[in-house]
Amino acid sequence: MTHTFQSGIIPEASSDALFITFDVKKEHIACAKKALSMSPIIIGELQQQFPDAQLYASIGISDAAWAYFDENGRPAELAPFPHFSHNGIEVGETKGDLVFHIRSMRRDTSYLLANALYQAFDDSLNIIDEVSCFKYLDNRDLTGFIDGTENPEGEARKAVALVGEEDAQFKNGSYLNLMRFEHDLTKWEQLDLKTQEDTYGRTKYANEEYASKDKSAHAHTKRTSIKDPNGKSLEILRHSMPFASLTCKGLMFASYSKTPAIFNQMLKSMVEGDENGNQDHLMQYTTAKTGNAFFVPPVTWLESLRNDI
């Protein structure tokens, strides 16, 4: 294993992804712990078998399930998914102890890895949600707008996504926030182009962000622009991807960060709005069906579980 951080966090966008959330069966914790400890080996073997697939994976653990695996320490900021509600829009935590985030440039290798990990956990998990995602056009959401435009690049991706010396025991871990949004595309597509662009605060086809002075207080890019007290932009690393059937279409929002506080601020700004209650108008066209917060521990922590078996 080249890095101590899990492989699904840092690499650039993939063309295929699986997001699978589980409940852990308490009576089979020993089995789950063993499988978790062996997961780096399982992932590494398939990465070596399919070197051109750019196969990556992250496994995250929720606040509620953390003590099942480690009673002696816990990530400093691991907490339940936040709850926000205002003016008819509500988001909150849904069930989920464990998550597999698997991605690659080949659907078959994503499946093979998901299946290998699931088999390793044997009867210790109950599947809650399984969503298969795909790259849509040039990394666009199904609303037609490019997603993840503001992602950090190069080495900045590690600086944004990975825990540092501030929590040395869990250095190179990451906080993963995951939400499944279902879009009302019928309602969205009835809007004229200018209204759609104003809702995002960005042009649709050229992908040019509006100047700050031209943005509505309700614009998505306005509501998700978070700054520290010194005016510096606070970033997260997004790995969101669309999913679709003929009857259900939406976005799996996924973000990694060295602290969950930034995502929490963004979500609060979207739902509760600014000091005048200006909410993110994009939320009028999509509904959050799930909300989960996980910690993706470093590979060294996963391997250390073998000492407890």
ChimeraX commands (.cxc) that place a marker at each C-alpha (Angstrom):
marker #1 position 0.00,0.00,0.00 radius 0.5
marker #1 position 1.64,3.19,-1.20 radius 0.5
marker #1 position -0.34,5.65,0.90 radius 0.5
marker #1 position -1.71,5.55,4.41 radius 0.5
marker #1 position -4.92,7.24,3.25 radius 0.5
marker #1 position -7.59,5.11,1.59 radius 0.5
marker #1 position -7.38,5.14,-2.18 radius 0.5
marker #1 position -10.88,6.47,-2.93 radius 0.5
marker #1 position -10.29,9.91,-1.42 radius 0.5
marker #1 position -7.77,11.88,-3.48 radius 0.5
marker #1 position -7.71,10.73,-7.17 radius 0.5
marker #1 position -9.54,12.71,-9.82 radius 0.5
marker #1 position -13.09,11.88,-10.91 radius 0.5
marker #1 position -13.99,8.40,-12.17 radius 0.5
marker #1 position -16.54,7.42,-14.79 radius 0.5
marker #1 position -18.29,4.84,-12.56 radius 0.5
marker #1 position -19.08,4.70,-8.85 radius 0.5
marker #1 position -20.96,2.64,-6.29 radius 0.5
marker #1 position -22.17,4.00,-2.97 radius 0.5
marker #1 position -23.39,1.24,-0.64 radius 0.5
marker #1 position -24.48,1.88,2.94 radius 0.5
marker #1 position -24.96,-0.83,5.54 radius 0.5
marker #1 position -26.07,-1.53,9.08 radius 0.5
marker #1 position -23.67,-3.72,11.04 radius 0.5
marker #1 position -25.22,-6.71,12.84 radius 0.5
marker #1 position -24.10,-6.36,16.44 radius 0.5
marker #1 position -24.06,-10.11,16.95 radius 0.5
marker #1 position -21.48,-10.42,14.16 radius 0.5
marker #1 position -19.09,-7.62,15.10 radius 0.5
marker #1 position -16.09,-9.97,15.20 radius 0.5
marker #1 position -16.71,-10.97,11.58 radius 0.5
marker #1 position -17.15,-7.34,10.51 radius 0.5
marker #1 position -13.96,-6.31,12.30 radius 0.5
marker #1 position -11.99,-9.09,10.62 radius 0.5
marker #1 position -13.31,-8.12,7.18 radius 0.5
marker #1 position -12.55,-4.46,7.80 radius 0.5
marker #1 position -8.99,-5.35,8.77 radius 0.5
marker #1 position -8.57,-7.37,5.58 radius 0.5
marker #1 position -10.13,-4.77,3.28 radius 0.5
marker #1 position -6.81,-3.13,2.25 radius 0.5
marker #1 position -5.58,-6.52,1.03 radius 0.5
marker #1 position -8.81,-7.24,-0.89 radius 0.5
marker #1 position -8.74,-3.80,-2.51 radius 0.5
marker #1 position -5.03,-4.02,-3.31 radius 0.5
marker #1 position -5.32,-7.43,-4.97 radius 0.5
marker #1 position -8.01,-6.25,-7.38 radius 0.5
marker #1 position -6.13,-3.04,-8.09 radius 0.5
marker #1 position -3.14,-5.16,-9.11 radius 0.5
marker #1 position -5.32,-7.48,-11.18 radius 0.5
marker #1 position -6.83,-4.55,-13.12 radius 0.5
marker #1 position -4.09,-1.89,-13.20 radius 0.5
marker #1 position -5.68,0.09,-16.03 radius 0.5
marker #1 position -9.11,0.34,-14.39 radius 0.5
marker #1 position -8.11,3.10,-11.95 radius 0.5
marker #1 position -9.97,1.21,-9.26 radius 0.5
marker #1 position -10.30,3.00,-5.92 radius 0.5
marker #1 position -12.24,2.47,-2.71 radius 0.5
marker #1 position -13.00,4.06,0.63 radius 0.5
marker #1 position -14.74,2.47,3.59 radius 0.5
marker #1 position -16.26,4.79,6.19 radius 0.5
marker #1 position -17.67,4.25,9.67 radius 0.5
marker #1 position -20.43,6.28,11.31 radius 0.5
marker #1 position -20.44,7.90,14.74 radius 0.5
marker #1 position -22.95,5.33,16.04 radius 0.5
marker #1 position -20.89,2.36,14.85 radius 0.5
marker #1 position -17.39,3.56,15.70 radius 0.5
marker #1 position -17.32,1.96,19.18 radius 0.5
marker #1 position -18.06,-1.43,17.60 radius 0.5
marker #1 position -14.57,-1.35,16.10 radius 0.5
marker #1 position -12.52,0.83,18.45 radius 0.5
marker #1 position -13.31,1.38,22.11 radius 0.5
marker #1 position -10.05,3.13,22.90 radius 0.5
marker #1 position -10.06,6.14,20.60 radius 0.5
marker #1 position -12.19,8.00,18.11 radius 0.5
marker #1 position -11.72,10.76,15.53 radius 0.5
marker #1 position -11.95,14.16,17.19 radius 0.5
marker #1 position -14.86,15.50,15.10 radius 0.5
marker #1 position -16.83,12.35,14.33 radius 0.5
marker #1 position -20.50,13.15,15.00 radius 0.5
marker #1 position -23.97,12.34,13.66 radius 0.5
marker #1 position -25.13,13.95,10.42 radius 0.5
marker #1 position -26.59,17.40,11.22 radius 0.5
marker #1 position -30.28,18.25,11.15 radius 0.5
marker #1 position -31.50,21.49,9.54 radius 0.5
marker #1 position -35.06,22.57,8.78 radius 0.5
marker #1 position -36.47,25.82,7.48 radius 0.5
marker #1 position -39.41,26.96,5.39 radius 0.5
marker #1 position -40.41,23.52,4.11 radius 0.5
marker #1 position -36.90,22.20,3.48 radius 0.5
marker #1 position -35.48,19.59,5.87 radius 0.5
marker #1 position -32.34,17.47,5.93 radius 0.5
marker #1 position -31.20,15.04,8.59 radius 0.5
marker #1 position -29.54,11.76,9.41 radius 0.5
marker #1 position -30.70,8.45,7.99 radius 0.5
marker #1 position -29.60,4.92,8.85 radius 0.5
marker #1 position -26.11,3.74,8.01 radius 0.5
marker #1 position -23.24,2.29,10.07 radius 0.5
marker #1 position -20.79,1.62,7.25 radius 0.5
marker #1 position -20.27,2.80,3.67 radius 0.5
marker #1 position -18.40,1.47,0.64 radius 0.5
marker #1 position -17.45,4.16,-1.87 radius 0.5
marker #1 position -16.04,2.31,-4.87 radius 0.5
marker #1 position -15.08,3.96,-8.14 radius 0.5
marker #1 position -13.21,3.19,-11.34 radius 0.5
marker #1 position -13.17,3.67,-15.08 radius 0.5
marker #1 position -14.87,0.29,-15.57 radius 0.5
marker #1 position -18.26,-0.79,-14.29 radius 0.5
marker #1 position -17.20,-4.45,-14.12 radius 0.5
marker #1 position -14.25,-3.78,-11.81 radius 0.5
marker #1 position -16.41,-1.63,-9.53 radius 0.5
marker #1 position -18.80,-4.55,-9.24 radius 0.5
marker #1 position -16.03,-7.08,-8.66 radius 0.5
marker #1 position -14.58,-5.08,-5.79 radius 0.5
marker #1 position -17.96,-4.38,-4.21 radius 0.5
marker #1 position -18.82,-8.06,-4.36 radius 0.5
marker #1 position -15.43,-9.15,-2.96 radius 0.5
marker #1 position -15.75,-6.79,0.01 radius 0.5
marker #1 position -19.37,-7.74,0.65 radius 0.5
marker #1 position -18.51,-11.45,0.60 radius 0.5
marker #1 position -15.67,-10.85,3.06 radius 0.5
marker #1 position -18.12,-9.35,5.54 radius 0.5
marker #1 position -20.19,-12.53,5.19 radius 0.5
marker #1 position -23.42,-12.23,7.23 radius 0.5
marker #1 position -22.32,-9.24,9.32 radius 0.5
marker #1 position -24.00,-6.50,7.24 radius 0.5
marker #1 position -27.50,-5.49,6.15 radius 0.5
marker #1 position -27.64,-3.43,2.96 radius 0.5
marker #1 position -29.57,-0.18,3.44 radius 0.5
marker #1 position -28.92,1.69,0.19 radius 0.5
marker #1 position -27.07,0.72,-2.98 radius 0.5
marker #1 position -26.68,3.35,-5.69 radius 0.5
marker #1 position -24.83,2.96,-8.98 radius 0.5
marker #1 position -23.54,6.22,-10.44 radius 0.5
marker #1 position -22.08,7.26,-13.76 radius 0.5
marker #1 position -20.26,10.11,-15.43 radius 0.5
marker #1 position -22.83,12.18,-17.34 radius 0.5
marker #1 position -21.49,14.02,-20.37 radius 0.5
marker #1 position -18.56,16.25,-19.30 radius 0.5
marker #1 position -19.03,15.71,-15.53 radius 0.5
marker #1 position -22.48,17.30,-15.42 radius 0.5
marker #1 position -25.35,16.81,-13.03 radius 0.5
marker #1 position -28.61,15.72,-14.63 radius 0.5
marker #1 position -29.79,19.33,-14.31 radius 0.5
marker #1 position -27.27,20.03,-17.09 radius 0.5
marker #1 position -24.74,21.97,-15.02 radius 0.5
marker #1 position -21.13,20.91,-14.43 radius 0.5
marker #1 position -20.60,19.62,-10.90 radius 0.5
marker #1 position -17.49,20.01,-8.74 radius 0.5
marker #1 position -16.16,23.11,-10.53 radius 0.5
marker #1 position -14.62,24.50,-7.35 radius 0.5
marker #1 position -12.73,21.33,-6.37 radius 0.5
marker #1 position -9.14,21.80,-5.20 radius 0.5
marker #1 position -6.42,20.59,-7.53 radius 0.5
marker #1 position -3.06,18.86,-7.19 radius 0.5
marker #1 position -1.56,18.66,-3.71 radius 0.5
marker #1 position -4.30,20.97,-2.43 radius 0.5
marker #1 position -6.66,18.00,-2.61 radius 0.5
marker #1 position -4.74,16.31,0.22 radius 0.5
marker #1 position -4.60,19.51,2.26 radius 0.5
marker #1 position -8.38,19.88,2.00 radius 0.5
marker #1 position -9.42,16.26,2.44 radius 0.5
marker #1 position -7.00,14.66,4.90 radius 0.5
marker #1 position -6.77,14.96,8.68 radius 0.5
marker #1 position -3.36,16.27,9.76 radius 0.5
marker #1 position -1.35,16.47,12.95 radius 0.5
marker #1 position -4.27,18.14,14.73 radius 0.5
marker #1 position -5.59,14.61,15.32 radius 0.5
marker #1 position -2.38,12.60,15.02 radius 0.5
marker #1 position -3.92,9.23,15.89 radius 0.5
marker #1 position -6.15,9.50,12.82 radius 0.5
marker #1 position -3.82,11.41,10.50 radius 0.5
marker #1 position -4.63,10.80,6.81 radius 0.5
marker #1 position -8.20,9.84,7.61 radius 0.5
marker #1 position -11.05,11.89,6.17 radius 0.5
marker #1 position -14.61,12.91,7.01 radius 0.5
marker #1 position -17.11,11.78,4.37 radius 0.5
marker #1 position -20.55,13.33,4.08 radius 0.5
marker #1 position -23.00,11.54,1.81 radius 0.5
marker #1 position -26.48,12.52,0.63 radius 0.5
marker #1 position -28.79,11.02,-1.98 radius 0.5
marker #1 position -30.74,13.77,-3.75 radius 0.5
marker #1 position -33.68,12.92,-5.99 radius 0.5
marker #1 position -34.37,15.59,-8.61 radius 0.5
marker #1 position -37.71,16.79,-9.91 radius 0.5
marker #1 position -36.42,17.18,-13.45 radius 0.5
marker #1 position -39.90,17.70,-14.86 radius 0.5
marker #1 position -40.24,20.82,-12.74 radius 0.5
marker #1 position -36.65,21.88,-13.41 radius 0.5
marker #1 position -36.89,21.54,-17.18 radius 0.5
marker #1 position -39.93,23.80,-17.27 radius 0.5
marker #1 position -37.68,26.69,-16.23 radius 0.5
marker #1 position -36.21,28.97,-18.87 radius 0.5
marker #1 position -32.43,28.98,-19.27 radius 0.5
marker #1 position -31.91,32.31,-17.46 radius 0.5
marker #1 position -33.83,31.13,-14.39 radius 0.5
marker #1 position -31.82,27.91,-14.29 radius 0.5
marker #1 position -28.56,29.87,-14.55 radius 0.5
marker #1 position -29.66,32.34,-11.87 radius 0.5
marker #1 position -30.52,29.41,-9.60 radius 0.5
marker #1 position -26.95,28.14,-9.87 radius 0.5
marker #1 position -25.20,31.50,-10.24 radius 0.5
marker #1 position -23.34,30.05,-13.23 radius 0.5
marker #1 position -23.90,29.79,-16.97 radius 0.5
marker #1 position -25.10,26.38,-18.10 radius 0.5
marker #1 position -23.15,25.68,-21.27 radius 0.5
marker #1 position -19.98,27.79,-20.90 radius 0.5
marker #1 position -19.80,27.01,-17.15 radius 0.5
marker #1 position -18.83,30.57,-16.25 radius 0.5
marker #1 position -19.61,31.64,-12.70 radius 0.5
marker #1 position -21.46,34.92,-12.24 radius 0.5
marker #1 position -19.60,37.81,-10.67 radius 0.5
marker #1 position -20.46,38.06,-6.98 radius 0.5
marker #1 position -22.41,41.28,-7.49 radius 0.5
marker #1 position -24.60,39.58,-10.10 radius 0.5
marker #1 position -25.57,36.61,-7.95 radius 0.5
marker #1 position -28.90,36.30,-6.23 radius 0.5
marker #1 position -28.75,35.69,-2.48 radius 0.5
marker #1 position -30.58,32.44,-3.33 radius 0.5
marker #1 position -27.99,31.22,-5.87 radius 0.5
marker #1 position -26.46,27.80,-5.19 radius 0.5
marker #1 position -22.91,29.10,-5.64 radius 0.5
marker #1 position -23.67,31.93,-3.21 radius 0.5
marker #1 position -25.11,29.70,-0.53 radius 0.5
marker #1 position -22.27,27.17,-0.74 radius 0.5
marker #1 position -19.49,29.77,-0.69 radius 0.5
marker #1 position -18.17,29.62,2.87 radius 0.5
marker #1 position -15.33,31.77,4.19 radius 0.5
marker #1 position -13.32,31.87,7.39 radius 0.5
marker #1 position -13.11,35.03,9.58 radius 0.5
marker #1 position -10.22,36.28,7.43 radius 0.5
marker #1 position -12.21,35.98,4.22 radius 0.5
marker #1 position -10.43,32.85,2.96 radius 0.5
marker #1 position -12.64,30.36,1.12 radius 0.5
marker #1 position -13.20,27.06,2.94 radius 0.5
marker #1 position -13.12,24.02,0.67 radius 0.5
marker #1 position -14.27,20.43,0.52 radius 0.5
marker #1 position -13.30,17.72,-1.99 radius 0.5
marker #1 position -16.39,16.64,-3.91 radius 0.5
marker #1 position -16.90,13.25,-5.53 radius 0.5
marker #1 position -20.58,13.65,-6.38 radius 0.5
marker #1 position -22.05,11.68,-9.29 radius 0.5
marker #1 position -25.47,11.33,-10.90 radius 0.5
marker #1 position -27.63,8.22,-10.86 radius 0.5
marker #1 position -30.72,7.47,-12.90 radius 0.5
marker #1 position -33.39,4.98,-13.81 radius 0.5
marker #1 position -36.34,5.74,-16.05 radius 0.5
marker #1 position -38.38,6.68,-12.99 radius 0.5
marker #1 position -35.87,8.08,-10.46 radius 0.5
marker #1 position -33.05,10.53,-11.19 radius 0.5
marker #1 position -30.72,12.40,-8.94 radius 0.5
marker #1 position -27.29,13.02,-7.48 radius 0.5
marker #1 position -25.21,11.23,-4.90 radius 0.5
marker #1 position -23.50,14.10,-3.15 radius 0.5
marker #1 position -20.21,12.99,-1.60 radius 0.5
marker #1 position -17.59,15.21,-0.01 radius 0.5
marker #1 position -14.33,14.51,1.81 radius 0.5
marker #1 position -12.76,16.95,4.24 radius 0.5
marker #1 position -10.27,17.16,7.08 radius 0.5
marker #1 position -13.15,18.50,9.18 radius 0.5
marker #1 position -16.92,18.03,8.83 radius 0.5
marker #1 position -17.50,21.60,10.03 radius 0.5
marker #1 position -17.12,23.09,6.54 radius 0.5
marker #1 position -19.75,20.81,4.98 radius 0.5
marker #1 position -22.05,21.47,7.95 radius 0.5
marker #1 position -21.77,25.22,7.38 radius 0.5
marker #1 position -22.51,24.81,3.68 radius 0.5
marker #1 position -25.57,22.67,4.30 radius 0.5
marker #1 position -26.87,25.07,6.94 radius 0.5
marker #1 position -26.43,27.96,4.52 radius 0.5
marker #1 position -28.37,26.08,1.84 radius 0.5
marker #1 position -31.28,25.09,4.08 radius 0.5
marker #1 position -31.53,27.91,6.62 radius 0.5
marker #1 position -30.15,30.60,4.35 radius 0.5
marker #1 position -28.42,33.83,5.31 radius 0.5
marker #1 position -29.34,36.26,8.08 radius 0.5
marker #1 position -32.41,37.18,6.04 radius 0.5
marker #1 position -33.48,33.57,5.51 radius 0.5
marker #1 position -32.50,33.44,1.82 radius 0.5
marker #1 position -32.34,29.71,1.09 radius 0.5
marker #1 position -30.68,27.91,-1.80 radius 0.5
marker #1 position -33.34,27.91,-4.54 radius 0.5
marker #1 position -31.84,24.76,-6.04 radius 0.5
marker #1 position -33.44,22.94,-3.09 radius 0.5
marker #1 position -36.84,23.68,-4.65 radius 0.5
marker #1 position -36.05,21.17,-7.38 radius 0.5
marker #1 position -34.42,18.34,-5.45 radius 0.5
marker #1 position -35.09,16.43,-2.24 radius 0.5
marker #1 position -32.54,14.94,0.13 radius 0.5
marker #1 position -33.59,11.34,0.73 radius 0.5
marker #1 position -30.57,10.35,2.83 radius 0.5
marker #1 position -27.96,12.01,5.02 radius 0.5
marker #1 position -24.93,10.22,6.44 radius 0.5
marker #1 position -21.68,11.24,8.09 radius 0.5
marker #1 position -18.73,8.84,8.19 radius 0.5
marker #1 position -15.06,8.81,9.07 radius 0.5
marker #1 position -12.80,7.11,6.54 radius 0.5
marker #1 position -9.88,5.92,8.70 radius 0.5
marker #1 position -6.29,5.63,7.48 radius 0.5
marker #1 position -5.14,2.28,6.14 radius 0.5
marker #1 position -2.86,1.86,9.16 radius 0.5
marker #1 position -5.91,1.95,11.46 radius 0.5
marker #1 position -7.68,-0.68,9.37 radius 0.5
marker #1 position -4.63,-2.93,9.51 radius 0.5
marker #1 position -4.32,-2.46,13.27 radius 0.5
marker #1 position -7.68,-4.18,13.76 radius 0.5
marker #1 position -5.94,-7.49,13.07 radius 0.5
marker #1 position -4.36,-7.18,16.52 radius 0.5
marker #1 position -7.83,-7.47,18.09 radius 0.5
marker #1 position -8.90,-10.59,16.22 radius 0.5
marker link #1:1,2 radius 0.2
marker link #1:2,3 radius 0.2
marker link #1:3,4 radius 0.2
marker link #1:4,5 radius 0.2
marker link #1:5,6 radius 0.2
marker link #1:6,7 radius 0.2
marker link #1:7,8 radius 0.2
marker link #1:8,9 radius 0.2
marker link #1:9,10 radius 0.2
marker link #1:10,11 radius 0.2
marker link #1:11,12 radius 0.2
marker link #1:12,13 radius 0.2
marker link #1:13,14 radius 0.2
marker link #1:14,15 radius 0.2
marker link #1:15,16 radius 0.2
marker link #1:16,17 radius 0.2
marker link #1:17,18 radius 0.2
marker link #1:18,19 radius 0.2
marker link #1:19,20 radius 0.2
marker link #1:20,21 radius 0.2
marker link #1:21,22 radius 0.2
marker link #1:22,23 radius 0.2
marker link #1:23,24 radius 0.2
marker link #1:24,25 radius 0.2
marker link #1:25,26 radius 0.2
marker link #1:26,27 radius 0.2
marker link #1:27,28 radius 0.2
marker link #1:28,29 radius 0.2
marker link #1:29,30 radius 0.2
marker link #1:30,31 radius 0.2
marker link #1:31,32 radius 0.2
marker link #1:32,33 radius 0.2
marker link #1:33,34 radius 0.2
marker link #1:34,35 radius 0.2
marker link #1:35,36 radius 0.2
marker link #1:36,37 radius 0.2
marker link #1:37,38 radius 0.2
marker link #1:38,39 radius 0.2
marker link #1:39,40 radius 0.2
marker link #1:40,41 radius 0.2
marker link #1:41,42 radius 0.2
marker link #1:42,43 radius 0.2
marker link #1:43,44 radius 0.2
marker link #1:44,45 radius 0.2
marker link #1:45,46 radius 0.2
marker link #1:46,47 radius 0.2
marker link #1:47,48 radius 0.2
marker link #1:48,49 radius 0.2
marker link #1:49,50 radius 0.2
marker link #1:50,51 radius 0.2
marker link #1:51,52 radius 0.2
marker link #1:52,53 radius 0.2
marker link #1:53,54 radius 0.2
marker link #1:54,55 radius 0.2
marker link #1:55,56 radius 0.2
marker link #1:56,57 radius 0.2
marker link #1:57,58 radius 0.2
marker link #1:58,59 radius 0.2
marker link #1:59,60 radius 0.2
marker link #1:60,61 radius 0.2
marker link #1:61,62 radius 0.2
marker link #1:62,63 radius 0.2
marker link #1:63,64 radius 0.2
marker link #1:64,65 radius 0.2
marker link #1:65,66 radius 0.2
marker link #1:66,67 radius 0.2
marker link #1:67,68 radius 0.2
marker link #1:68,69 radius 0.2
marker link #1:69,70 radius 0.2
marker link #1:70,71 radius 0.2
marker link #1:71,72 radius 0.2
marker link #1:72,73 radius 0.2
marker link #1:73,74 radius 0.2
marker link #1:74,75 radius 0.2
marker link #1:75,76 radius 0.2
marker link #1:76,77 radius 0.2
marker link #1:77,78 radius 0.2
marker link #1:78,79 radius 0.2
marker link #1:79,80 radius 0.2
marker link #1:80,81 radius 0.2
marker link #1:81,82 radius 0.2
marker link #1:82,83 radius 0.2
marker link #1:83,84 radius 0.2
marker link #1:84,85 radius 0.2
marker link #1:85,86 radius 0.2
marker link #1:86,87 radius 0.2
marker link #1:87,88 radius 0.2
marker link #1:88,89 radius 0.2
marker link #1:89,90 radius 0.2
marker link #1:90,91 radius 0.2
marker link #1:91,92 radius 0.2
marker link #1:92,93 radius 0.2
marker link #1:93,94 radius 0.2
marker link #1:94,95 radius 0.2
marker link #1:95,96 radius 0.2
marker link #1:96,97 radius 0.2
marker link #1:97,98 radius 0.2
marker link #1:98,99 radius 0.2
marker link #1:99,100 radius 0.2
marker link #1:100,101 radius 0.2
marker link #1:101,102 radius 0.2
marker link #1:102,103 radius 0.2
marker link #1:103,104 radius 0.2
marker link #1:104,105 radius 0.2
marker link #1:105,106 radius 0.2
marker link #1:106,107 radius 0.2
marker link #1:107,108 radius 0.2
marker link #1:108,109 radius 0.2
marker link #1:109,110 radius 0.2
marker link #1:110,111 radius 0.2
marker link #1:111,112 radius 0.2
marker link #1:112,113 radius 0.2
marker link #1:113,114 radius 0.2
marker link #1:114,115 radius 0.2
marker link #1:115,116 radius 0.2
marker link #1:116,117 radius 0.2
marker link #1:117,118 radius 0.2
marker link #1:118,119 radius 0.2
marker link #1:119,120 radius 0.2
marker link #1:120,121 radius 0.2
marker link #1:121,122 radius 0.2
marker link #1:122,123 radius 0.2
marker link #1:123,124 radius 0.2
marker link #1:124,125 radius 0.2
marker link #1:125,126 radius 0.2
marker link #1:126,127 radius 0.2
marker link #1:127,128 radius 0.2
marker link #1:128,129 radius 0.2
marker link #1:129,130 radius 0.2
marker link #1:130,131 radius 0.2
marker link #1:131,132 radius 0.2
marker link #1:132,133 radius 0.2
marker link #1:133,134 radius 0.2
marker link #1:134,135 radius 0.2
marker link #1:135,136 radius 0.2
marker link #1:136,137 radius 0.2
marker link #1:137,138 radius 0.2
marker link #1:138,139 radius 0.2
marker link #1:139,140 radius 0.2
marker link #1:140,141 radius 0.2
marker link #1:141,142 radius 0.2
marker link #1:142,143 radius 0.2
marker link #1:143,144 radius 0.2
marker link #1:144,145 radius 0.2
marker link #1:145,146 radius 0.2
marker link #1:146,147 radius 0.2
marker link #1:147,148 radius 0.2
marker link #1:148,149 radius 0.2
marker link #1:149,150 radius 0.2
marker link #1:150,151 radius 0.2
marker link #1:151,152 radius 0.2
marker link #1:152,153 radius 0.2
marker link #1:153,154 radius 0.2
marker link #1:154,155 radius 0.2
marker link #1:155,156 radius 0.2
marker link #1:156,157 radius 0.2
marker link #1:157,158 radius 0.2
marker link #1:158,159 radius 0.2
marker link #1:159,160 radius 0.2
marker link #1:160,161 radius 0.2
marker link #1:161,162 radius 0.2
marker link #1:162,163 radius 0.2
marker link #1:163,164 radius 0.2
marker link #1:164,165 radius 0.2
marker link #1:165,166 radius 0.2
marker link #1:166,167 radius 0.2
marker link #1:167,168 radius 0.2
marker link #1:168,169 radius 0.2
marker link #1:169,170 radius 0.2
marker link #1:170,171 radius 0.2
marker link #1:171,172 radius 0.2
marker link #1:172,173 radius 0.2
marker link #1:173,174 radius 0.2
marker link #1:174,175 radius 0.2
marker link #1:175,176 radius 0.2
marker link #1:176,177 radius 0.2
marker link #1:177,178 radius 0.2
marker link #1:178,179 radius 0.2
marker link #1:179,180 radius 0.2
marker link #1:180,181 radius 0.2
marker link #1:181,182 radius 0.2
marker link #1:182,183 radius 0.2
marker link #1:183,184 radius 0.2
marker link #1:184,185 radius 0.2
marker link #1:185,186 radius 0.2
marker link #1:186,187 radius 0.2
marker link #1:187,188 radius 0.2
marker link #1:188,189 radius 0.2
marker link #1:189,190 radius 0.2
marker link #1:190,191 radius 0.2
marker link #1:191,192 radius 0.2
marker link #1:192,193 radius 0.2
marker link #1:193,194 radius 0.2
marker link #1:194,195 radius 0.2
marker link #1:195,196 radius 0.2
marker link #1:196,197 radius 0.2
marker link #1:197,198 radius 0.2
marker link #1:198,199 radius 0.2
marker link #1:199,200 radius 0.2
marker link #1:200,201 radius 0.2
marker link #1:201,202 radius 0.2
marker link #1:202,203 radius 0.2
marker link #1:203,204 radius 0.2
marker link #1:204,205 radius 0.2
marker link #1:205,206 radius 0.2
marker link #1:206,207 radius 0.2
marker link #1:207,208 radius 0.2
marker link #1:208,209 radius 0.2
marker link #1:209,210 radius 0.2
marker link #1:210,211 radius 0.2
marker link #1:211,212 radius 0.2
marker link #1:212,213 radius 0.2
marker link #1:213,214 radius 0.2
marker link #1:214,215 radius 0.2
marker link #1:215,216 radius 0.2
marker link #1:216,217 radius 0.2
marker link #1:217,218 radius 0.2
marker link #1:218,219 radius 0.2
marker link #1:219,220 radius 0.2
marker link #1:220,221 radius 0.2
marker link #1:221,222 radius 0.2
marker link #1:222,223 radius 0.2
marker link #1:223,224 radius 0.2
marker link #1:224,225 radius 0.2
marker link #1:225,226 radius 0.2
marker link #1:226,227 radius 0.2
marker link #1:227,228 radius 0.2
marker link #1:228,229 radius 0.2
marker link #1:229,230 radius 0.2
marker link #1:230,231 radius 0.2
marker link #1:231,232 radius 0.2
marker link #1:232,233 radius 0.2
marker link #1:233,234 radius 0.2
marker link #1:234,235 radius 0.2
marker link #1:235,236 radius 0.2
marker link #1:236,237 radius 0.2
marker link #1:237,238 radius 0.2
marker link #1:238,239 radius 0.2
marker link #1:239,240 radius 0.2
marker link #1:240,241 radius 0.2
marker link #1:241,242 radius 0.2
marker link #1:242,243 radius 0.2
marker link #1:243,244 radius 0.2
marker link #1:244,245 radius 0.2
marker link #1:245,246 radius 0.2
marker link #1:246,247 radius 0.2
marker link #1:247,248 radius 0.2
marker link #1:248,249 radius 0.2
marker link #1:249,250 radius 0.2
marker link #1:250,251 radius 0.2
marker link #1:251,252 radius 0.2
marker link #1:252,253 radius 0.2
marker link #1:253,254 radius 0.2
marker link #1:254,255 radius 0.2
marker link #1:255,256 radius 0.2
marker link #1:256,257 radius 0.2
marker link #1:257,258 radius 0.2
marker link #1:258,259 radius 0.2
marker link #1:259,260 radius 0.2
marker link #1:260,261 radius 0.2
marker link #1:261,262 radius 0.2
marker link #1:262,263 radius 0.2
marker link #1:263,264 radius 0.2
marker link #1:264,265 radius 0.2
marker link #1:265,266 radius 0.2
marker link #1:266,267 radius 0.2
marker link #1:267,268 radius 0.2
marker link #1:268,269 radius 0.2
marker link #1:269,270 radius 0.2
marker link #1:270,271 radius 0.2
marker link #1:271,272 radius 0.2
marker link #1:272,273 radius 0.2
marker link #1:273,274 radius 0.2
marker link #1:274,275 radius 0.2
marker link #1:275,276 radius 0.2
marker link #1:276,277 radius 0.2
marker link #1:277,278 radius 0.2
marker link #1:278,279 radius 0.2
marker link #1:279,280 radius 0.2
marker link #1:280,281 radius 0.2
marker link #1:281,282 radius 0.2
marker link #1:282,283 radius 0.2
marker link #1:283,284 radius 0.2
marker link #1:284,285 radius 0.2
marker link #1:285,286 radius 0.2
marker link #1:286,287 radius 0.2
marker link #1:287,288 radius 0.2
marker link #1:288,289 radius 0.2
marker link #1:289,290 radius 0.2
marker link #1:290,291 radius 0.2
marker link #1:291,292 radius 0.2
marker link #1:292,293 radius 0.2
marker link #1:293,294 radius 0.2
marker link #1:294,295 radius 0.2
marker link #1:295,296 radius 0.2
marker link #1:296,297 radius 0.2
marker link #1:297,298 radius 0.2
marker link #1:298,299 radius 0.2
marker link #1:299,300 radius 0.2
marker link #1:300,301 radius 0.2
marker link #1:301,302 radius 0.2
marker link #1:302,303 radius 0.2
marker link #1:303,304 radius 0.2
marker link #1:304,305 radius 0.2
marker link #1:305,306 radius 0.2
marker link #1:306,307 radius 0.2
marker link #1:307,308 radius 0.2
marker link #1:308,309 radius 0.2
view
